[in-house]
Amino acid sequence: MRLTPAQIDTIKSTAQAVLGEGAQVTLFGSRVHDEQKGGDVDLYVETVQPDLMKKIRCKVSLQDQLDMPVDLIVKPYGDQSPISLIAKQEGIRL
């Protein structure tokens, strides 16, 4: 995984602060693979009640703190959409 412990802490604490204490964050995409280079931070977050304005605030805050692009997908717990299944199967829960 190509994130530092400090970046992981920032991601988790920001997601929980903005999206709610129960927010569960999964990293997926290119940053999961150590052998790849570059790329944005792809995050899948499950929460009780997704809210568009909270998602936007979280994304902007993460991009500012991490100083890199962030793709943020926020879905309710148990979502079975294709992107949810891919993120949960191929990703790493933070």
Beta strands, then each sheet from edge to edge (+ up, - down):
strand 1: 24-28
strand 2: 41-47
strand 3: 70-76
strand 4: 92-93
sheet 1: 3+ 2+ 1- 4+
end
